Amino acid sequence: MTKTVAVIGGTGNEGPGLALRWAKSGRYHVIIGSRQQEKAERVAAELNARLGQDLIRGMVNPEAAAAADLAVLTVPYSAHIPTLKSIQAGLTGKILIDVTVPLQPPKVSHVYTPPGGSATAEAQDLLGDAVRVVAAFQNVSATHLDDADHPIDCDVLVCGDDKEAKAEAITLAEAAGMRGLDAGPLQNAVMVEGLTSVLIGINIRYKVKGAGIRITGLK
Ligand SMILES: NC(=O)c1ccc[n+]([C@@H]2O[C@H](COP(=O)([O-])OP(=O)(O)OC[C@H]3O[C@@H](n4cnc5c(N)ncnc54)[C@H](OP(=O)(O)O)[C@@H]3O)[C@@H](O)[C@H]2O)c1
């Protein structure tokens, strides 16, 4: 059975590239979520035009979460909790893959640890046991995702407390053209999220757009 993945806040920088890659893989039905139906449909139509097929639908975030088998959250940290509350009802019994990085503008290249330990831990605390939350894709630049014809030179570190949920995220990483790696429990998400600020600083200092990470030593 082909699973349906909803990209909540999928109208920004990071979400569309993920949606495009998952739709292109032929392994998922894809929904773009937004606060506005019209915006969701517009971005879905733009992506479908690039794909040359109508593979992606647009919906408001709560409907997208309810219609999907699993959801991926790509919103700024400032919108994290309000967005989670808006989709909570539709997530019961499902997996949420949280891409949110707790950046604190203007110092986005400085690692910030939020009060709940990590954005992912805050999501899990809010949603409770009814939703299995996993951290993934925080270190993948939108610039690379958008270029869907090319593989991405970046590993996806996946953190969470549920093995099956982590396996789903690893499968999604592979479908998007990357290697997904089990990076341990949800407690470790703080490191993966923090790495993004390190990469943003490297982008600035070395004048590049999409520094990424690779784990070496694996067979
Ligand atoms: N951009 C990257 O290269 C990158 C890389 C790795 C990780 N990330 C992380 O991924 C997440 C998304 O990044 P992004 O660059 O895609 O963000 P973004 O473009 O600024 O925002 C994504 C979407 O979030 C929704 N949103 C924005 N402000 C909101 C608010 N106040 N309340 C509710 N929804 C709001 C908007 O959707 P609607 O208006 O359609 O509702 C927007 O299109 C962030 O946490 C970021 O740190 C980004």
The ligand as an SDF file (V2000), in Angstrom:
LIG
                    3D

 48 52  0  0  0  0  0  0  0  0999 V2000
   15.4260   26.2460    4.9330 N   0  0  0  0  0  0  0  0  0  0  0  0
   16.3700   25.3370    5.1580 C   0  0  0  0  0  0  0  0  0  0  0  0
   17.3560   25.1940    4.3990 O   0  0  0  0  0  0  0  0  0  0  0  0
   16.2400   24.4100    6.3590 C   0  0  0  0  0  0  0  0  0  0  0  0
   17.1510   23.3650    6.4860 C   0  0  0  0  0  0  0  0  0  0  0  0
   17.0060   22.4710    7.5500 C   0  0  0  0  0  0  0  0  0  0  0  0
   16.0200   22.6860    8.5120 C   0  0  0  0  0  0  0  0  0  0  0  0
   15.1710   23.7390    8.3600 N   0  0  0  0  0  0  0  0  0  0  0  0
   14.1390   23.9310    9.3870 C   0  0  0  0  0  0  0  0  0  0  0  0
   12.9040   23.5510    8.8030 O   0  0  0  0  0  0  0  0  0  0  0  0
   11.8690   24.4050    9.2890 C   0  0  0  0  0  0  0  0  0  0  0  0
   11.2040   25.0900    8.0940 C   0  0  0  0  0  0  0  0  0  0  0  0
   12.1530   25.8970    7.4530 O   0  0  0  0  0  0  0  0  0  0  0  0
   11.7340   26.8050    6.2200 P   0  0  0  0  0  0  0  0  0  0  0  0
   12.9640   27.5030    5.7870 O   0  0  0  0  0  0  0  0  0  0  0  0
   10.9540   26.0090    5.2550 O   0  0  0  0  0  0  0  0  0  0  0  0
   10.7490   27.8510    6.9500 O   0  0  0  0  0  0  0  0  0  0  0  0
    9.8420   28.9560    6.2920 P   0  0  0  0  0  0  0  0  0  0  0  0
    9.9470   28.9090    4.8220 O   0  0  0  0  0  0  0  0  0  0  0  0
   10.1290   30.2640    6.9740 O   0  0  0  0  0  0  0  0  0  0  0  0
    8.3750   28.5310    6.7810 O   0  0  0  0  0  0  0  0  0  0  0  0
    7.7700   27.3260    6.3440 C   0  0  0  0  0  0  0  0  0  0  0  0
    6.2710   27.4850    6.4500 C   0  0  0  0  0  0  0  0  0  0  0  0
    5.8790   27.6120    7.7970 O   0  0  0  0  0  0  0  0  0  0  0  0
    4.6640   28.3380    7.8580 C   0  0  0  0  0  0  0  0  0  0  0  0
    4.7870   29.4230    8.8310 N   0  0  0  0  0  0  0  0  0  0  0  0
    5.6480   30.4560    8.7990 C   0  0  0  0  0  0  0  0  0  0  0  0
    5.4560   31.2770    9.8520 N   0  0  0  0  0  0  0  0  0  0  0  0
    4.4260   30.7480   10.5370 C   0  0  0  0  0  0  0  0  0  0  0  0
    3.7290   31.1440   11.7170 C   0  0  0  0  0  0  0  0  0  0  0  0
    4.0840   32.2390   12.4110 N   0  0  0  0  0  0  0  0  0  0  0  0
    2.7310   30.3530   12.1510 N   0  0  0  0  0  0  0  0  0  0  0  0
    2.3880   29.2340   11.4760 C   0  0  0  0  0  0  0  0  0  0  0  0
    3.0000   28.8230   10.3330 N   0  0  0  0  0  0  0  0  0  0  0  0
    4.0000   29.5800    9.8900 C   0  0  0  0  0  0  0  0  0  0  0  0
    4.4190   28.9510    6.4850 C   0  0  0  0  0  0  0  0  0  0  0  0
    3.3960   28.1820    5.8510 O   0  0  0  0  0  0  0  0  0  0  0  0
    1.9350   28.7770    5.5420 P   0  0  0  0  0  0  0  0  0  0  0  0
    2.0380   30.2600    5.4650 O   0  0  0  0  0  0  0  0  0  0  0  0
    1.6400   28.1620    4.2190 O   0  0  0  0  0  0  0  0  0  0  0  0
    1.0720   28.2790    6.6330 O   0  0  0  0  0  0  0  0  0  0  0  0
    5.7380   28.7480    5.7910 C   0  0  0  0  0  0  0  0  0  0  0  0
    5.6200   28.5970    4.3920 O   0  0  0  0  0  0  0  0  0  0  0  0
   12.5240   25.4090   10.2420 C   0  0  0  0  0  0  0  0  0  0  0  0
   12.3640   24.9770   11.5690 O   0  0  0  0  0  0  0  0  0  0  0  0
   13.9720   25.3840    9.8180 C   0  0  0  0  0  0  0  0  0  0  0  0
   14.8590   25.7310   10.8610 O   0  0  0  0  0  0  0  0  0  0  0  0
   15.2460   24.5890    7.3060 C   0  0  0  0  0  0  0  0  0  0  0  0
  1  2  1  0
  2  3  2  0
  2  4  1  0
  4  5  1  0
  4 48  2  0
  5  6  2  0
  6  7  1  0
  7  8  2  0
  8  9  1  0
  8 48  1  0
  9 10  1  0
  9 46  1  0
 10 11  1  0
 11 12  1  0
 11 44  1  0
 12 13  1  0
 13 14  1  0
 14 15  2  0
 14 16  1  0
 14 17  1  0
 17 18  1  0
 18 19  2  0
 18 20  1  0
 18 21  1  0
 21 22  1  0
 22 23  1  0
 23 24  1  0
 23 42  1  0
 24 25  1  0
 25 26  1  0
 25 36  1  0
 26 27  1  0
 26 35  1  0
 27 28  2  0
 28 29  1  0
 29 30  1  0
 29 35  2  0
 30 31  1  0
 30 32  2  0
 32 33  1  0
 33 34  2  0
 34 35  1  0
 36 37  1  0
 36 42  1  0
 37 38  1  0
 38 39  2  0
 38 40  1  0
 38 41  1  0
 42 43  1  0
 44 45  1  0
 44 46  1  0
 46 47  1  0
M  CHG  2   8   1  16  -1
M  END
$$$$
